[in-house]
């Protein structure tokens, strides 16, 4: 099925405090009400690879004679997507504009499963634009001559399939690498 979920998986670690009387622990990780991991082990931490998205996890202890304790309350777990990659203008590109009101396109590669992004545009060290874009490109109108840099982050928004405590919340991925370009008006 094309690029599998494994290609977008991220190493995740969950740790918790010891449960009194427990000699082993069980973790249950669910996504959209479906178990994706259920495992018993001897330590107070679990690590593994999960595709980005929204999860809940619960922990319970087992005593020395293997009797299971009560599951903890479900806790939220957000696995962030990888950052987008800038594609245009390429890093170090000089863009010549013949009209002061001309548009300058900014484009980046999509992050699978994400449709909103936050673009930060700087002129020198000063932030001149910070806009949310649906899709993977935007046109910036009337940029004056000068040196610019830009970065973009993926915005992960909780939908109806996410745990109730996530609904209405947003998270941002790490930013893309910084791309620099120069605008020259002629």
C-alpha positions in Angstrom: 0.0 0.0 0.0 2.6 2.5 -1.0 4.6 4.0 1.8 3.8 1.9 4.9 3.2 3.3 8.3 6.6 1.9 9.3 8.2 4.6 7.2 6.7 7.3 9.4 7.2 5.5 12.7 9.0 7.2 15.5 10.7 5.8 18.6 8.5 6.5 21.6 9.3 5.9 25.3 6.7 5.8 28.1 7.9 5.7 31.7 5.9 5.5 35.0 6.5 5.3 38.7 6.7 1.9 40.4 3.4 0.5 41.6 3.5 -0.7 45.2 3.6 -4.5 45.3 4.1 -5.0 41.6 6.8 -7.2 40.3 5.8 -6.9 36.6 3.9 -4.4 34.5 1.5 -4.5 31.6 1.1 -1.7 29.1 -1.9 -1.3 26.8 -1.6 1.3 24.0 -4.7 2.0 21.9 -5.4 4.1 18.9 -9.1 4.8 18.0 -10.2 2.2 20.5 -8.0 -0.6 19.0 -5.0 -2.1 20.8 -1.7 -1.5 19.0 0.5 -2.8 21.8 -0.1 -5.0 24.8 2.9 -6.3 26.7 4.0 -7.6 30.1 7.5 -6.9 31.3 9.7 -6.3 34.4 10.6 -2.6 34.3 8.8 0.7 34.6 9.3 1.9 31.0 8.2 0.8 27.5 9.8 1.9 24.3 8.8 1.1 20.7 8.0 2.5 17.3 4.6 4.1 16.6 3.4 5.9 13.5 2.5 9.5 14.3 -1.0 10.1 15.6 -3.0 10.1 18.8 -3.0 7.2 21.3 -4.0 6.4 24.9 -2.1 4.1 27.2 -2.8 2.3 30.5 -0.6 0.6 32.9 -1.3 -2.1 35.5 0.9 -4.1 37.8 1.2 -7.8 38.5 2.1 -9.1 41.9 4.7 -11.9 42.6 2.1 -14.6 42.0 1.0 -13.1 38.7 -2.3 -11.5 39.8 -3.2 -8.5 37.7 -4.0 -5.2 39.4 -6.4 -2.5 38.2 -5.6 -0.6 35.0 -4.6 3.0 35.4 -6.8 5.7 34.0 -6.1 6.2 30.2 -3.4 8.7 29.5 -2.9 10.6 26.3 0.1 10.1 24.0 0.8 12.2 20.9 3.4 11.0 18.4 4.5 13.9 16.3 5.0 13.7 12.5 8.4 14.3 10.9 9.0 17.9 9.8 8.2 18.9 6.3 11.0 19.6 3.8 11.3 22.9 1.9 11.3 22.5 -1.9 11.0 26.0 -3.4 12.7 28.4 -3.4 15.7 26.2 -3.1 18.2 27.1 -0.4 20.4 30.0 -1.6 18.3 30.8 -4.6 18.1 34.4 -6.0 14.7 35.3 -7.3 14.5 38.2 -9.7 11.1 40.1 -9.8 10.3 42.6 -12.4 7.2 44.0 -10.6 7.2 45.1 -6.9 3.8 43.5 -6.4 4.8 40.1 -7.9 4.1 36.9 -6.1 6.9 34.7 -4.7 5.9 31.0 -4.4 6.9 29.0 -1.3 6.5 25.2 -1.5 7.3 22.2 0.7 6.9 18.5 0.6 3.7 17.1 2.2 3.8 15.2 5.5 1.6 12.1 5.1 -1.8 12.6 6.9 -1.3 16.4 7.5 -3.0 19.2 5.6 -2.2 22.3 7.6 1.2 23.9 8.0 2.6 27.0 9.8 5.0 29.0 7.7 7.5 31.4 9.3 9.2 34.0 7.0 12.0 36.1 8.2 13.8 39.0 6.6 17.2 39.1 8.2 16.5 38.1 11.8 13.0 39.7 11.9 9.9 37.6 11.6 7.8 39.3 8.8 5.1 36.6 8.3 3.7 33.7 10.2 0.7 32.1 8.4 -1.2 28.9 8.6 -1.5 27.3 5.1 -3.8 24.5 4.0 -1.8 22.5 1.5 1.9 22.6 0.7 2.4 25.9 -1.0 1.5 29.6 -0.8 2.2 32.8 -2.7 3.7 35.7 -0.9 2.8 39.0 -2.6 5.0 42.0 -2.8 8.1 41.0 -0.9 10.6 43.8 -1.0 14.2 43.2 -2.2 16.4 41.6 0.5 17.5 38.4 2.1 14.9 36.0 3.5 14.7 32.7 5.3 11.8 30.4 5.9 10.7 27.4 7.8 7.5 25.4 8.0 6.0 23.1 10.6 3.3 20.5 10.2 0.2 21.1 12.4 -1.4 18.0 13.9 -5.0 18.6 14.9 -7.1 16.2 16.9 -10.1 14.9 15.0 -13.1 12.8 16.1 -11.1 9.6 16.2 -8.7 11.0 18.8 -9.2 10.6 22.6 -11.8 13.1 23.9 -9.2 15.0 25.9 -7.4 15.9 22.6 -10.3 17.3 20.7 -9.8 20.9 19.8 -6.0 20.8 20.5 -3.2 21.4 18.1 0.5 20.3 18.0 3.3 21.4 15.8 6.1 19.2 14.4 9.7 20.2 14.6 10.4 22.9 11.9 11.8 22.2 8.5 15.4 23.0 7.8 15.8 26.8 7.3 15.8 27.8 3.6 17.3 31.1 2.5 16.6 33.1 -0.6 17.1 36.5 -2.0 14.6 38.8 -3.7 16.0 41.2 -6.3 13.7 43.7 -8.0 14.8 44.8 -11.5 
